[in-house]
């Protein structure tokens, strides 16, 4: 089923939008969450206990087409628009596959999403607590990590900074903090100063790291994902290659709006310098070998960030969001994308947001980028038509490589032959970054990966 066309062509029937997520029983929330109230893992005073009142975003399509969305979910499941359960399952590994299979089976409408992820999170957290009591460190580690991802996933449908969202966030941070205590590699919470506030992040060092300066990568997630799910529990492709990873929620992303840090172009311009300054102050990091990656919306955020900071050695992005004004993703795709971004930008009024989104463009930024640039994209991207990415690549000034997978949609993969038979996206990206850190040269060109997995190379 063509989901976007289904939603676009649906009859417009006015309806009052239902609550985004049912509240957990109040007794449970107070019993399990109250001891964390006001605590935020050494949160700096500039962000501590932010409780800014923000209105819940509302759009016409969400109100009028909510019934259509629920029918789409009934017919297609929780991954109706993007393969979320797949990309949240991936960092957790096979151990969590049954959790996500159960969620796919049980979610029948939008309001089910938070409920089902919360149920899995509770179960995993209980297992982790029990394992910690019996000193089964590996079992505790794995279950705390998976629980943190489930708690983060439960936040996704909530497009306002209400207490339910904050409670899920506290549970996520608590579980991830305990995971970090038992992790097989060093993991520490980090707060990156940006203006008068700070961005939340986690700093990972490779397994077995003991001393010396190593390359580092700043990792920017997509609009619908979060920093805790950015680095795999085991076998992460960047850590496995000996890189440190700074996994960040940028302005407006996931935890940041709960701290009063919203999406602005100026904020994203500041991200590149803020992260670089912090990394260069760390004794483990080689200041001459720092790169940035971004996926989906992160491809846009990372591009803006590095345009204002030439000290990065390279940038690598995938699943691009490069349409100036973001018309397709906000006006033609699932209405959840626009609702989420309105929350990210702290703009509740749709007309005001439509004015705001006009400034969402790489134009005026891309021509400042001269560092090596890798982009991996889907030929049939339904959220950001590929022509926008091709146009950006004609604007960049430095060496660059554009890899397009035939018939692939936005997520770059999804089981299409080019992704199955062609280069692995994560391996291609990680090896490309390793080559840049080694100082290897490469040819500016476009790769087209066809349905046989064969690569055709052309000049840009």
QUITAMO-V173648 format. One line per field, one symbol per residue. ss: DSSP state (@ for helix, = for strand, . for the rest). phi: phi as a letter, one per 30 degrees, with the letter a starting at -180 (. if undefined). A space follows every 10 residues. Layout:
# QUITAMO-V173648
ss = ???
phi = ???
This chain:
# QUITAMO-V173648
ss = ..@@@@@@@. .......... .....@@@@@ @@@@@@.... .......... .........@ @@@@@@@@@@ @@@@@@.... ...@@@@@@@ @@.@@@@@@@ @@@@@@.... .@@@@@@@@@ @@@@@@@@@@ @@@...@@@@ @@@@@@@@@@ @@@@@..... ..@@@@@@@@ @@@@@@@@@@ @@....==== ====..==== ====...... ...======= ......@@@. ........@@ @..=====.. .....@@@@. ....@@@@@@ @@@@@@@@@@ ....====== =====.@@@@ @@@@@@@... ...=====.. ......@@@@ @@..@@@@@@ @@@@@....@ @@@@@@@@@. .....@@@.. .=======.. .....@@@@@ @@@@@....= =====..... ......@@@@ @...@@@@@@ @@@@@@@... ....=====. ....====..
phi = .ddddeddcd ddcdaddded bdddeedddd dccddceicb hiddddcdhd bddbdddbbd ddddcedded dddedcjdcd cbddddddde ddideceded dddddcdcae ddddeddddd dddddddddd dddciddddd eddddddddd dddddedcca dddddddedd deddddddee dcddbdbbdb bcdbidbbcd abcccdeidb ajcbdbbdcc ddecbaddcd bdebiedddd cicdbccbcd eidhdeddci ccdbdddddd deddddeddd dcddcdddbb bbbabheddd eddddddcbd dddabbbahd bbdeihdddc ccdedddded dddechbddd dddddddddd addjcddccc debcbcbcdc edcbeeeddd deddceccda bcccceidde dhkiideddd cddddddedd dddeddddid dacdaccccd dcidcccbdc
